Amino acid sequence: MLERWVGDRLHDILGISDKYISQFFVALAAKAVSPDDFVERLKNTNTVDVDQTLTTFAKELFTKVLTSL
């Protein structure tokens, strides 16, 4: 399941994993129009530091969400 994958990856990257955070990331990715738009949306939340590792994860998540719709 996508949310579980997101939770596992967030735990690896940020050291946290939560059902609601995973749902938020998936929903935000679904609203984005491109991987870069998703990264910008994450930056605009001011909730996580968007570094290269998170950017790579975000782009991978965007692709997974796009193919699951």
C-alpha positions in Angstrom: 0.0 0.0 0.0 1.2 3.5 -0.9 0.7 5.0 2.5 2.8 2.3 4.2 5.6 2.9 1.7 5.4 6.6 2.4 5.5 6.0 6.1 8.5 3.7 5.8 10.4 6.2 3.7 9.5 9.2 5.9 10.8 7.2 8.9 14.1 6.6 7.0 14.4 10.2 5.9 12.9 12.2 8.8 12.9 9.8 11.6 9.1 9.9 12.0 6.3 7.9 10.7 2.6 8.6 11.1 -0.5 7.6 9.3 -1.7 11.1 9.0 1.6 12.5 7.8 1.7 9.8 5.1 -1.9 10.7 4.1 -1.0 14.3 3.9 2.0 13.7 1.7 0.0 11.5 -0.6 -2.9 14.0 -0.8 -0.4 16.9 -1.5 1.3 14.9 -4.2 -2.1 14.2 -5.8 -2.9 17.9 -6.0 0.4 18.7 -7.6 0.8 19.1 -11.4 4.4 18.0 -11.6 7.2 16.7 -9.4 8.7 20.2 -9.0 5.3 21.6 -8.1 5.0 18.9 -5.4 8.4 19.9 -4.0 7.4 23.5 -3.9 4.1 22.6 -2.1 6.2 20.8 0.5 8.5 23.8 0.9 5.5 26.1 1.3 4.2 24.0 4.2 7.2 25.1 6.3 6.9 21.7 8.1 10.0 19.9 6.7 13.4 20.9 5.5 13.4 20.0 1.9 16.9 18.8 1.1 18.1 16.6 -1.8 17.0 13.4 -0.1 13.5 14.7 0.5 13.3 16.1 -3.0 14.3 12.7 -4.5 11.6 11.0 -2.3 9.0 13.6 -3.3 9.6 13.1 -7.0 9.4 9.3 -6.6 6.2 9.7 -4.6 4.7 12.0 -7.2 5.3 9.4 -9.8 3.8 6.6 -7.7 0.7 8.7 -7.0 0.3 9.7 -10.6 0.4 6.0 -11.7 -2.0 4.9 -9.0 -4.8 7.4 -10.0 
